[in-house]
Amino acid sequence: MNKSDKVTLIKEIFYIALIAMLGCVGVIFCVLYIETFESGVLFYYSNLLKSISVGLVSALTITTLLLVKKEKSFVFKLFFLLCILIASVSSGLYLLKISGFLNRFRSINEFREFVSSFGAYGVIIFIVIQFLQVVVLPIPAFITVGAGVLLFGAFYGALYSCVGIILGSIVAYFIGRIFGFKVAKWLVGEESLKKGIETIKGKDRLILTFMFLFPFFPDDLLCFVAGLTSVTPLFFVVMIFITRIISVFASSYSMNNSIIPYDTWWGILLWILFFALTILITILIYKKGSVLEEKFSKKKNKDNHL
């Protein structure tokens, strides 16, 4: 056996051991997490959910093991990443659940009580949680922002939320830029990834800016995605400051029923029209985004020459 064959064999053994370990971790923690359900539909069907999760994770693990010899293929890389993701998410959710951490964030009132329990340090704890909410914690933003309104009022709640969320957004962008590109390049190949980025180049800044302005898009996830696009760090930081301040303050005052009321017929009608307009603008930007951004750039250059 020559040196090249030995290296290949060692890599295969390493992958097999790692995949088997990830599979075991995924199965064990999926079952443990499901066993923490205490009521509701998920608790009623917990045995079925355990059987399904064990079957799916086992099938994924076995399939990935069978593909080890094709370690450079996209399918193997995708399945391998899924094994890592399932093991990480299932173990993370279980640890958060048994620590009682997740139970504190099931509703706005519970979150409010949790932050209030820290007394004078409540503001710092709230900002830290808003930061983590963007980067790592599976907490819906409306819960944390809503709790901020109840704790500190619409203005200060929005202000403290902005500090944590903006810092978290910038960190998430650089995580996506540093690690996301490498993972995506490893998955699909550098040439294919560059072609994909080139395809959306010219309208990615406009699309992302619009998405961050409105509360209907997964903006925390978009921070990581932005790191993969042609959006520069300077543009992202400026854009995130402006859009997060607008969106967070608008959300806070909306929750405070200060902008468009939810309890009147005309308020409900306005919210429906707002949703419809958002969908139309999204479609327009997706289809004509590059044209619109090109016109904006030409106008900007023309104004600079005057």
C-alpha positions as CSV (number, residue, x, y, z in Angstrom):
1,M,0.0,0.0,0.0
2,N,1.5,3.3,-1.1
3,K,1.4,6.6,0.8
4,S,-1.5,8.0,-1.1
5,D,-3.6,4.9,-0.4
6,K,-2.8,5.0,3.3
7,V,-3.9,8.7,3.5
8,T,-7.2,7.8,1.7
9,L,-7.8,4.9,4.1
10,I,-7.1,7.0,7.2
11,K,-9.5,9.7,5.9
12,E,-12.2,7.1,5.3
13,I,-11.7,5.6,8.8
14,F,-11.9,9.1,10.3
15,Y,-15.1,9.9,8.4
16,I,-16.7,6.6,9.4
17,A,-15.9,7.1,13.1
18,L,-17.1,10.7,13.0
19,I,-20.3,10.0,11.2
20,A,-21.1,7.1,13.5
21,M,-20.6,9.3,16.5
22,L,-22.7,12.1,15.1
23,G,-25.5,9.6,14.3
24,C,-25.4,8.2,17.9
25,V,-25.5,11.8,19.3
26,G,-28.4,12.7,17.0
27,V,-30.5,9.7,17.9
28,I,-29.8,10.0,21.7
29,F,-30.6,13.7,22.0
30,C,-33.6,13.6,19.6
31,V,-35.1,11.0,21.9
32,L,-34.1,12.8,25.1
33,Y,-35.5,16.1,23.8
34,I,-38.9,14.5,22.8
35,E,-39.1,13.0,26.3
36,T,-39.1,16.5,27.8
37,F,-42.5,17.2,26.2
38,E,-45.0,17.4,29.1
39,S,-48.3,18.3,27.4
40,G,-50.0,19.0,24.1
41,V,-50.1,17.3,20.7
42,L,-46.4,16.6,20.7
43,F,-46.6,14.9,24.1
44,Y,-49.5,12.8,22.9
45,Y,-47.6,11.6,19.9
46,S,-44.2,11.5,21.6
47,N,-43.7,7.7,21.1
48,L,-44.5,8.1,17.4
49,L,-42.1,11.1,17.1
50,K,-39.3,9.1,18.8
51,S,-39.7,6.2,16.4
52,I,-39.8,8.6,13.4
53,S,-36.7,10.6,14.6
54,V,-34.7,7.4,15.3
55,G,-35.6,6.0,11.9
56,L,-34.8,9.1,10.0
57,V,-31.5,9.9,11.8
58,S,-30.4,6.2,11.5
59,A,-31.3,6.2,7.8
60,L,-29.4,9.4,7.3
61,T,-26.3,8.1,9.2
62,I,-26.3,4.8,7.3
63,T,-26.7,6.6,3.9
64,T,-23.8,8.9,4.7
65,L,-21.6,6.0,5.8
66,L,-22.3,4.3,2.4
67,L,-21.2,7.5,0.6
68,V,-17.9,7.8,2.4
69,K,-15.9,6.6,-0.6
70,K,-17.4,9.5,-2.6
71,E,-16.3,12.1,-0.1
72,K,-15.8,14.8,-2.7
73,S,-19.4,14.5,-4.1
74,F,-22.0,17.1,-3.3
75,V,-24.4,14.5,-2.0
76,F,-22.0,13.2,0.6
77,K,-21.1,16.7,1.7
78,L,-24.7,17.6,2.1
79,F,-25.6,14.5,4.1
80,F,-22.5,15.0,6.2
81,L,-23.5,18.5,7.0
82,L,-27.0,17.3,7.9
83,C,-25.5,14.8,10.4
84,I,-23.6,17.6,12.0
85,L,-26.7,19.9,12.1
86,I,-29.0,17.3,13.6
87,A,-26.5,16.3,16.3
88,S,-25.8,20.0,17.2
89,V,-29.4,21.2,17.2
90,S,-30.8,18.2,19.1
91,S,-28.2,18.3,21.8
92,G,-28.4,22.1,22.0
93,L,-32.2,22.1,22.3
94,Y,-32.1,19.3,25.0
95,L,-29.5,21.1,27.1
96,L,-31.4,24.4,26.8
97,K,-34.6,22.6,27.8
98,I,-33.4,20.7,30.8
99,S,-31.6,23.9,32.1
100,G,-35.0,25.6,32.1
101,F,-33.7,28.3,29.9
102,L,-36.2,27.8,27.0
103,N,-39.1,27.7,29.4
104,R,-38.5,31.3,30.3
105,F,-39.1,32.4,26.8
106,R,-42.4,30.8,25.9
107,S,-44.3,34.1,26.2
108,I,-43.7,37.8,26.5
109,N,-44.7,37.8,30.2
110,E,-42.4,35.0,31.1
111,F,-39.5,36.7,29.4
112,R,-40.4,40.0,31.1
113,E,-40.3,38.3,34.5
114,F,-37.0,36.7,33.8
115,V,-35.3,40.0,32.8
116,S,-37.0,41.8,35.8
117,S,-35.5,39.3,38.2
118,F,-32.1,40.8,37.6
119,G,-33.1,44.2,39.0
120,A,-30.7,47.0,38.1
121,Y,-28.8,44.7,35.7
122,G,-32.0,43.9,33.7
123,V,-31.0,46.3,30.9
124,I,-27.6,44.6,30.4
125,I,-29.2,41.2,30.5
126,F,-31.9,42.3,28.0
127,I,-29.2,43.6,25.5
128,V,-27.1,40.5,25.8
129,I,-30.2,38.3,25.2
130,Q,-31.1,40.4,22.1
131,F,-27.6,39.9,20.9
132,L,-27.7,36.2,21.4
133,Q,-31.2,36.0,19.9
134,V,-29.8,37.0,16.5
135,V,-26.6,34.9,16.6
136,V,-27.5,31.6,18.5
137,L,-30.8,31.5,20.5
138,P,-34.0,30.1,18.9
139,I,-36.1,32.9,20.4
140,P,-38.7,34.6,18.2
141,A,-37.8,38.3,17.9
142,F,-41.4,39.4,18.6
143,I,-41.1,37.9,22.1
144,T,-37.9,39.8,23.1
145,V,-39.0,43.1,21.4
146,G,-42.5,42.8,22.9
147,A,-41.0,42.2,26.4
148,G,-38.8,45.2,25.9
149,V,-41.9,47.3,25.3
150,L,-43.5,46.0,28.5
151,L,-40.3,46.3,30.6
152,F,-39.0,49.7,29.5
153,G,-41.7,51.3,27.3
154,A,-41.8,51.6,23.5
155,F,-38.9,54.1,23.2
156,Y,-36.3,52.6,25.6
157,G,-37.4,49.0,24.8
158,A,-36.7,49.7,21.1
159,L,-33.4,51.5,22.0
160,Y,-32.1,48.6,24.1
161,S,-33.3,46.1,21.5
162,C,-31.4,48.0,18.7
163,V,-28.1,47.9,20.6
164,G,-28.2,44.1,21.1
165,I,-29.8,43.3,17.7
166,I,-27.4,45.6,15.7
167,L,-24.3,44.1,17.4
168,G,-25.7,40.6,16.8
169,S,-26.4,41.3,13.2
170,I,-22.9,42.6,12.5
171,V,-21.4,39.5,14.2
172,A,-23.7,37.2,12.2
173,Y,-22.7,38.9,9.0
174,F,-19.0,38.3,9.6
175,I,-19.6,34.7,10.7
176,G,-21.4,34.2,7.3
177,R,-18.6,36.0,5.5
178,I,-15.7,34.1,7.2
179,F,-17.2,30.6,7.6
180,G,-20.3,30.5,5.4
181,F,-18.4,31.1,2.2
182,K,-16.0,28.3,3.0
183,V,-18.8,25.9,3.8
184,A,-20.8,26.9,0.7
185,K,-17.6,26.6,-1.4
186,W,-16.9,23.2,0.0
187,L,-20.5,22.1,-0.7
188,V,-21.0,23.3,-4.3
189,G,-17.6,24.2,-5.5
190,E,-15.9,27.7,-5.7
191,E,-16.8,28.2,-9.4
192,S,-20.5,27.4,-8.9
193,L,-20.7,29.6,-5.8
194,K,-19.1,32.5,-7.6
195,K,-21.5,32.1,-10.5
196,G,-24.4,32.2,-8.1
197,I,-23.2,35.3,-6.3
198,E,-22.6,36.9,-9.7
199,T,-26.1,36.1,-10.7
200,I,-27.7,38.1,-7.9
201,K,-25.0,40.8,-7.9
202,G,-26.5,44.2,-8.7
203,K,-29.7,43.6,-6.9
204,D,-28.6,41.9,-3.7
205,R,-28.1,45.1,-1.8
206,L,-31.5,46.4,-2.8
207,I,-33.3,43.1,-1.9
208,L,-31.5,42.7,1.4
209,T,-32.2,46.3,2.4
210,F,-35.9,45.9,1.7
211,M,-36.1,42.6,3.6
212,F,-34.5,44.1,6.7
213,L,-36.9,46.9,6.7
214,F,-40.0,44.7,7.0
215,P,-40.8,42.2,9.8
216,F,-42.0,39.4,7.5
217,F,-38.6,38.1,6.5
218,P,-36.2,35.9,8.6
219,D,-33.8,38.9,9.1
220,D,-31.6,37.1,11.6
221,L,-30.9,34.4,9.1
222,L,-30.4,37.0,6.4
223,C,-27.5,38.5,8.3
224,F,-25.6,35.2,7.8
225,V,-26.7,35.1,4.2
226,A,-25.5,38.6,3.5
227,G,-22.0,37.5,4.3
228,L,-22.1,35.2,1.2
229,T,-23.2,38.0,-1.1
230,S,-21.3,40.9,-2.8
231,V,-22.5,43.2,0.0
232,T,-19.4,44.9,1.5
233,P,-18.9,45.1,5.3
234,L,-19.2,48.9,5.2
235,F,-22.5,48.9,3.3
236,F,-23.9,46.2,5.6
237,V,-23.0,48.0,8.8
238,V,-24.5,51.3,7.5
239,M,-27.6,49.5,6.1
240,I,-28.1,47.4,9.2
241,F,-28.0,50.5,11.5
242,I,-30.6,52.3,9.4
243,T,-33.0,49.3,8.7
244,R,-32.8,47.8,12.2
245,I,-33.5,51.1,13.9
246,I,-36.5,51.7,11.6
247,S,-37.9,48.1,11.9
248,V,-37.3,47.7,15.6
249,F,-38.8,51.1,16.5
250,A,-41.8,50.5,14.1
251,S,-42.3,47.0,15.7
252,S,-42.1,48.4,19.2
253,Y,-44.6,51.2,18.6
254,S,-46.9,48.8,16.6
255,M,-46.9,46.4,19.6
256,N,-47.7,49.4,21.8
257,N,-50.7,50.0,19.4
258,S,-49.4,53.5,18.7
259,I,-49.1,53.4,14.9
260,I,-51.9,51.4,13.3
261,P,-54.5,50.0,15.8
262,Y,-55.4,46.3,15.7
263,D,-58.8,46.8,17.3
264,T,-60.6,48.9,14.5
265,W,-61.9,47.8,11.1
266,W,-59.8,50.5,9.3
267,G,-56.7,49.5,11.2
268,I,-57.1,45.8,10.2
269,L,-57.7,47.0,6.6
270,L,-54.5,49.0,6.6
271,W,-52.5,46.1,7.9
272,I,-53.9,43.9,5.1
273,L,-53.0,46.5,2.5
274,F,-49.6,46.8,4.1
275,F,-49.0,43.1,3.7
276,A,-50.2,43.1,0.1
277,L,-48.0,46.0,-0.8
278,T,-45.0,44.3,0.8
279,I,-45.6,41.2,-1.3
280,L,-45.9,43.3,-4.5
281,I,-42.7,45.3,-3.8
282,T,-40.8,42.0,-3.0
283,I,-41.8,40.5,-6.4
284,L,-40.9,43.8,-8.2
285,I,-37.4,44.0,-6.6
286,Y,-36.7,40.3,-7.2
287,K,-37.6,40.7,-10.9
288,K,-36.4,44.2,-11.6
289,G,-33.9,44.7,-8.8
290,S,-30.8,44.9,-10.9
291,V,-32.4,47.5,-13.3
292,L,-33.5,49.6,-10.3
293,E,-30.1,49.5,-8.7
294,E,-28.4,50.4,-12.0
295,K,-30.6,53.4,-12.4
296,F,-30.0,54.5,-8.8
297,S,-26.2,54.2,-9.3
298,K,-26.3,56.2,-12.6
299,K,-28.4,59.0,-10.8
300,K,-25.9,59.0,-7.9
301,N,-22.9,59.3,-10.2
302,K,-24.7,62.1,-12.2
303,D,-25.4,64.0,-9.0
304,N,-21.8,63.6,-7.9
305,H,-20.5,65.2,-11.1
306,L,-22.8,68.2,-10.7
